[in-house]
Amino acid sequence: MSLTILSVGYPFALLSRDSVGGAEQVLSRLDRALAAAGYRSVVIAPPGSKCAGEHIAGPAVSQRIDGAFRRRVYPELRRTIRQAIDDIRPDLLHFHGVDFHEYLPPPGDPVLVTLHLPLGWYPPEALRRARPETWLLPVSRDQASRAPAGVDLLPEIENGIDVDEFECAPRKQPFALLLGRICPEKGFHLAMGAVKQAGIRCVLAGSVSPYPEHLAYLRNEILPRLDHRLRWIGPASGAQKKRLLARARCVLVPSLVPETSSLVAREALAAGTAVVAFRAGALCEVIDHGRTGYLVETVAEMAEAISLADRIDPRACRDTARRRFAVRPMIASYFRLYQELARNRSSRFQAQPCQSPIAPDPWSAVCLRG
């Protein structure tokens, strides 16, 4: 069955294969897989985004993303989506933004929404599917288990990574790594305290989005803690990111919110590097305590776990990533779901208890080309 998928990214983040955000990374991977399989992938994302399929430019990203800017963006984005539907007549729309409810089209075309963020971040009315043929997809069992009463979810599809793009370093170097978007909920300031207690160097590799609260967090909590042993190098992507992940003694994930997936933790394991993380949401599903890393409760426990990171076998980390987090099952599951929803066979997708992602099917041989 030939497919035309219209994907709508988060309107305030550029899209590319080196995007920082997990939602953008997943969307970029799906776009590449659809294009490689010969299907029509059309993506609405801000100007400057890089897509494998067709790119329709949404509103430009401002230097300051506040309430006034959002109120200007949403009407423009709704018009762009309506025009794209009229022009390309997609089989399915796939939304990835936490604010998807602000620009859902009128009833008619089937819509899939991947819930990349904690469910508490979505307005209650957005999760109760007043719009017909609108399907909500969690990305982990932990996330799905937190659904409020009356919220119907599809079976989760876990985020996958290209494990073979990562390599283990011959020998670890004496530094801890913090990687990702710099914002309050990531808790990087607490990890910086832990590395100082542990007496180890630390590299912070991350970008700052132009939200007032993110800029204030950088100014008040991050910059004052930097010194010659704790450096911020800005965003890291591509080969630089992979080198850092492979060489680090450990990767720290001090999240203060229930993580839904943590691609950073999965990529660290693919690079054979231990992960030290707070017990936050799906991190408890990703990390095998004592085998691929450590789950901790406090800054003091994080500091102690950093000193124990060399006890973790890099081969165990990489084997776990290959067995549990490979991209093939994710792509195959999405392709199967796309086909089912596009055929309007929605009766098969009633809410049900959390379960493993849909098993790979013959699509997997096609969707991974390129």
C-alpha positions as CSV (number, residue, x, y, z in Angstrom):
1,M,0.0,0.0,0.0
2,S,1.5,3.3,-1.1
3,L,1.6,5.9,1.7
4,T,1.7,9.7,1.9
5,I,2.5,10.8,5.4
6,L,2.3,14.4,6.5
7,S,4.4,14.9,9.6
8,V,4.2,18.0,11.7
9,G,7.1,18.8,14.0
10,Y,7.3,20.9,17.1
11,P,7.0,24.4,15.6
12,F,9.8,25.9,17.7
13,A,12.6,23.5,16.9
14,L,14.6,23.0,13.7
15,L,14.6,19.5,12.3
16,S,17.6,17.6,11.2
17,R,19.3,14.3,12.0
18,D,21.5,16.1,14.5
19,S,18.6,17.7,16.4
20,V,19.0,17.9,20.1
21,G,15.4,17.0,21.1
22,G,14.3,13.4,21.1
23,A,11.1,14.2,19.3
24,E,13.0,15.8,16.5
25,Q,15.4,12.9,16.3
26,V,12.6,10.4,16.0
27,L,10.8,12.4,13.4
28,S,13.9,12.8,11.3
29,R,14.6,9.1,11.4
30,L,11.0,8.3,10.3
31,D,11.2,10.8,7.5
32,R,14.4,9.2,6.3
33,A,12.9,5.7,6.5
34,L,9.8,6.7,4.6
35,A,11.8,8.3,1.9
36,A,14.2,5.4,1.6
37,A,11.3,3.0,1.3
38,G,9.9,4.9,-1.6
39,Y,6.9,6.5,0.1
40,R,6.0,10.2,0.1
41,S,7.2,11.9,3.3
42,V,6.1,15.5,3.7
43,V,7.3,17.4,6.8
44,I,6.1,20.7,8.1
45,A,9.0,22.2,10.2
46,P,10.6,25.6,10.6
47,P,12.7,27.2,7.8
48,G,16.2,25.9,7.9
49,S,15.2,22.3,8.7
50,K,16.7,19.5,6.7
51,C,14.4,16.7,5.6
52,A,14.9,13.5,3.5
53,G,11.4,13.9,2.0
54,E,9.6,17.1,1.1
55,H,9.8,20.1,3.4
56,I,7.1,22.6,3.9
57,A,8.4,25.6,5.8
58,G,6.3,26.5,8.9
59,P,6.7,29.7,10.8
60,A,10.3,30.9,11.4
61,V,11.7,30.4,15.0
62,S,12.1,33.6,16.9
63,Q,15.0,34.7,19.0
64,R,12.6,34.8,22.0
65,I,9.9,32.2,22.3
66,D,7.3,33.5,24.7
67,G,3.5,33.6,24.9
68,A,3.1,36.5,22.5
69,F,5.2,34.7,19.9
70,R,3.3,31.5,20.3
71,R,0.0,33.3,19.8
72,R,1.3,34.6,16.5
73,V,2.7,31.2,15.4
74,Y,-0.3,29.0,15.9
75,P,-2.8,30.6,13.4
76,E,-0.1,30.7,10.7
77,L,0.7,27.0,11.4
78,R,-3.0,26.0,11.2
79,R,-3.2,27.7,7.8
80,T,-0.1,25.9,6.6
81,I,-1.4,22.5,7.7
82,R,-4.8,23.1,6.1
83,Q,-3.1,24.1,2.8
84,A,-0.8,21.1,2.9
85,I,-3.8,18.7,3.4
86,D,-5.6,20.3,0.4
87,D,-2.4,20.1,-1.8
88,I,-1.1,16.6,-1.0
89,R,-4.1,14.7,0.4
90,P,-2.1,12.6,2.9
91,D,-3.1,9.2,4.0
92,L,-2.2,10.1,7.6
93,L,-1.0,13.1,9.6
94,H,1.6,12.5,12.3
95,F,2.1,15.1,15.0
96,H,5.1,15.3,17.3
97,G,4.7,18.5,19.3
98,V,3.7,18.9,22.9
99,D,1.3,21.6,21.7
100,F,-0.3,19.6,18.9
101,H,-3.8,20.4,20.2
102,E,-3.2,24.1,19.2
103,Y,-3.0,23.2,15.5
104,L,-5.0,20.0,14.9
105,P,-7.0,20.2,11.7
106,P,-10.8,19.8,11.6
107,P,-12.1,16.2,11.7
108,G,-11.6,14.2,8.5
109,D,-8.1,12.9,8.0
110,P,-6.7,10.3,10.5
111,V,-4.1,11.7,12.9
112,L,-1.4,10.0,14.9
113,V,0.2,11.9,17.8
114,T,3.4,10.6,19.4
115,L,3.5,11.7,23.0
116,H,7.2,12.4,23.4
117,L,7.0,14.2,26.7
118,P,5.6,13.5,30.2
119,L,1.8,13.2,30.0
120,G,1.4,15.9,32.7
121,W,2.8,18.4,30.3
122,Y,-0.2,18.0,28.0
123,P,-3.5,19.8,28.8
124,P,-6.0,17.2,30.0
125,E,-8.4,18.1,27.1
126,A,-5.7,17.4,24.6
127,L,-5.4,13.8,25.8
128,R,-9.1,13.0,25.7
129,R,-9.4,12.8,21.9
130,A,-12.5,14.8,21.2
131,R,-11.5,14.8,17.5
132,P,-12.5,11.5,15.8
133,E,-9.7,9.4,14.3
134,T,-7.1,10.9,16.5
135,W,-4.7,8.3,18.0
136,L,-2.3,8.9,20.9
137,L,0.9,6.9,21.1
138,P,3.2,6.6,24.1
139,V,6.9,5.8,23.8
140,S,7.4,3.7,27.0
141,R,5.6,1.5,29.4
142,D,6.3,3.9,32.3
143,Q,4.8,6.9,30.3
144,A,1.7,4.9,29.5
145,S,1.3,3.8,33.1
146,R,1.0,7.4,34.1
147,A,-2.1,8.1,31.9
148,P,-5.0,9.7,33.7
149,A,-8.3,7.8,34.0
150,G,-10.2,8.1,30.7
151,V,-7.2,8.6,28.5
152,D,-7.0,6.0,25.7
153,L,-3.6,5.2,24.4
154,L,-2.2,2.9,21.7
155,P,0.4,0.2,22.7
156,E,3.7,2.0,23.1
157,I,6.4,2.1,20.5
158,E,9.8,2.6,22.1
159,N,12.3,5.0,20.6
160,G,15.1,3.3,18.7
161,I,18.7,4.4,17.9
162,D,21.1,3.5,15.2
163,V,23.3,1.4,17.4
164,D,25.8,0.6,14.6
165,E,26.6,4.3,14.3
166,F,28.2,4.2,17.8
167,E,31.5,2.6,18.7
168,C,33.2,1.8,22.0
169,A,36.5,3.6,22.7
170,P,39.5,1.4,23.5
171,R,39.9,3.1,26.9
172,K,37.7,5.5,28.9
173,Q,38.9,8.9,29.9
174,P,38.5,10.5,33.3
175,F,35.5,12.8,32.7
176,A,31.8,12.6,33.1
177,L,29.5,13.8,30.3
178,L,26.3,15.9,30.4
179,L,24.6,15.9,27.1
180,G,21.3,17.5,25.9
181,R,19.2,20.6,26.0
182,I,20.1,23.0,28.9
183,C,16.8,23.7,30.7
184,P,15.6,23.5,34.4
185,E,14.0,20.0,34.2
186,K,17.2,18.3,33.0
187,G,18.8,19.0,36.4
188,F,22.3,19.6,35.1
189,H,23.1,21.9,38.0
190,L,22.7,19.0,40.4
191,A,25.0,16.8,38.3
192,M,27.6,19.5,38.3
193,G,27.5,19.4,42.1
194,A,27.9,15.6,42.0
195,V,31.0,15.7,39.7
196,K,32.6,18.2,42.1
197,Q,32.0,15.9,45.0
198,A,33.4,13.0,43.0
199,G,36.5,15.1,42.1
200,I,36.3,14.4,38.4
201,R,36.3,16.6,35.3
202,C,33.0,17.1,33.5
203,V,32.0,18.2,30.0
204,L,28.6,19.8,29.4
205,A,27.6,19.6,25.7
206,G,24.3,21.2,25.1
207,S,22.3,23.9,23.5
208,V,20.0,26.5,25.0
209,S,16.7,27.3,23.3
210,P,15.4,30.9,23.4
211,Y,12.8,30.5,26.1
212,P,13.1,33.1,28.9
213,E,13.1,30.4,31.6
214,H,15.9,28.4,29.8
215,L,18.1,31.5,29.4
216,A,17.6,32.3,33.1
217,Y,18.5,28.8,34.1
218,L,21.7,29.1,32.1
219,R,22.6,32.4,33.6
220,N,21.7,31.6,37.2
221,E,22.5,27.9,37.6
222,I,25.0,26.8,35.0
223,L,27.4,29.6,34.2
224,P,28.3,30.3,37.9
225,R,29.3,26.6,38.3
226,L,31.7,26.4,35.4
227,D,35.5,26.3,36.0
228,H,38.6,24.7,34.5
229,R,37.4,21.3,35.5
230,L,33.8,21.7,34.4
231,R,33.5,23.0,30.9
232,W,30.5,23.9,28.6
233,I,31.4,23.3,25.0
234,G,28.1,24.2,23.4
235,P,26.0,21.8,21.4
236,A,27.6,18.6,20.2
237,S,26.4,16.5,17.2
238,G,27.6,14.0,14.7
239,A,31.1,12.6,15.1
240,Q,31.9,14.9,18.0
241,K,28.9,13.7,20.0
242,K,29.8,10.1,19.3
243,R,33.4,10.6,20.4
244,L,32.3,12.2,23.7
245,L,29.9,9.4,24.4
246,A,32.5,6.7,23.7
247,R,35.3,8.3,25.7
248,A,33.4,9.4,28.8
249,R,33.8,7.5,32.0
250,C,30.1,7.8,32.4
251,V,27.1,9.9,31.1
252,L,24.9,11.6,33.8
253,V,21.2,12.0,33.4
254,P,20.0,14.0,36.4
255,S,16.4,14.5,35.1
256,L,13.9,16.1,37.5
257,V,10.8,15.0,35.6
258,P,9.6,11.5,34.6
259,E,11.6,10.8,31.5
260,T,9.6,9.1,28.8
261,S,12.5,7.5,26.9
262,S,16.0,9.3,27.2
263,L,17.7,8.9,23.8
264,V,20.9,10.2,25.6
265,A,20.9,7.2,27.9
266,R,20.3,4.8,25.0
267,E,23.1,6.3,22.9
268,A,25.5,6.2,25.8
269,L,24.9,2.5,26.2
270,A,25.3,2.0,22.5
271,A,28.8,3.6,22.9
272,G,29.6,1.2,25.7
273,T,29.4,3.9,28.4
274,A,27.8,3.6,31.8
275,V,24.8,5.8,32.6
276,V,24.3,7.3,36.1
277,A,20.8,8.7,36.4
278,F,18.1,9.7,38.9
279,R,15.2,7.3,39.2
280,A,13.0,9.3,36.9
281,G,10.3,7.7,34.7
282,A,11.5,5.4,31.9
283,L,15.1,5.7,33.0
284,C,14.3,2.8,35.4
285,E,13.4,0.7,32.3
286,V,16.5,1.8,30.3
287,I,19.2,1.2,32.9
288,D,20.0,-2.1,34.5
289,H,21.3,-1.0,37.9
290,G,24.7,-2.3,38.6
291,R,25.1,-3.8,35.1
292,T,24.8,-0.9,32.6
293,G,24.9,1.9,35.1
294,Y,23.4,3.2,38.3
295,L,20.1,4.6,39.4
296,V,20.4,7.0,42.3
297,E,18.2,9.2,44.5
298,T,20.5,12.1,45.6
299,V,23.4,14.2,44.5
300,A,25.6,12.3,47.1
301,E,24.6,9.0,45.6
302,M,25.3,10.3,42.1
303,A,28.8,11.3,43.2
304,E,29.4,7.8,44.7
305,A,28.1,6.1,41.5
306,I,30.5,8.2,39.4
307,S,33.4,6.7,41.3
308,L,32.0,3.2,40.6
309,A,31.4,3.7,36.8
310,D,34.6,1.8,35.8
311,R,33.1,-1.3,37.2
312,I,30.5,-1.4,34.4
313,D,31.5,-3.6,31.4
314,P,31.2,-1.6,28.1
315,R,30.3,-4.8,26.3
316,A,27.3,-5.3,28.6
317,C,26.1,-1.8,27.8
318,R,26.5,-2.2,24.1
319,D,24.9,-5.7,24.0
320,T,21.9,-4.2,25.9
321,A,21.6,-1.3,23.4
322,R,21.7,-3.7,20.5
323,R,19.2,-6.1,21.9
324,R,16.7,-3.6,23.3
325,F,17.1,-0.2,21.6
326,A,17.9,-0.9,17.9
327,V,16.0,1.3,15.4
328,R,14.7,-1.6,13.3
329,P,11.7,-2.5,15.6
330,M,10.8,1.1,16.0
331,I,10.7,1.8,12.3
332,A,8.9,-1.5,11.5
333,S,6.3,-0.8,14.2
334,Y,5.6,2.7,12.9
335,F,5.3,1.5,9.3
336,R,2.8,-1.1,10.4
337,L,0.8,1.4,12.4
338,Y,0.8,3.9,9.5
339,Q,-0.7,1.3,7.3
340,E,-3.4,0.2,9.7
341,L,-4.5,3.8,10.5
342,A,-4.4,4.8,6.9
343,R,-6.8,2.0,6.1
344,N,-9.2,3.2,8.8
345,R,-8.9,-0.1,10.6
346,S,-8.9,1.8,13.9
347,S,-11.2,-0.8,15.6
348,R,-8.1,-2.9,16.1
349,F,-6.5,-0.2,18.3
350,Q,-8.6,0.0,21.4
351,A,-6.9,1.1,24.6
352,Q,-5.2,-1.8,26.4
353,P,-2.7,-2.4,29.1
354,C,0.9,-1.5,28.5
355,Q,2.7,-4.1,26.4
356,S,5.8,-4.5,24.3
357,P,6.0,-2.6,21.1
358,I,4.5,-4.2,18.0
359,A,6.8,-6.9,16.8
360,P,8.9,-6.3,13.7
361,D,7.4,-7.5,10.4
362,P,8.4,-7.7,6.8
363,W,8.4,-3.9,6.5
364,S,11.7,-3.9,8.4
365,A,13.7,-5.1,5.4
366,V,12.4,-2.2,3.4
367,C,12.3,0.7,5.8
368,L,15.9,0.6,6.8
369,R,17.4,1.2,3.4
370,G,19.4,4.4,3.2
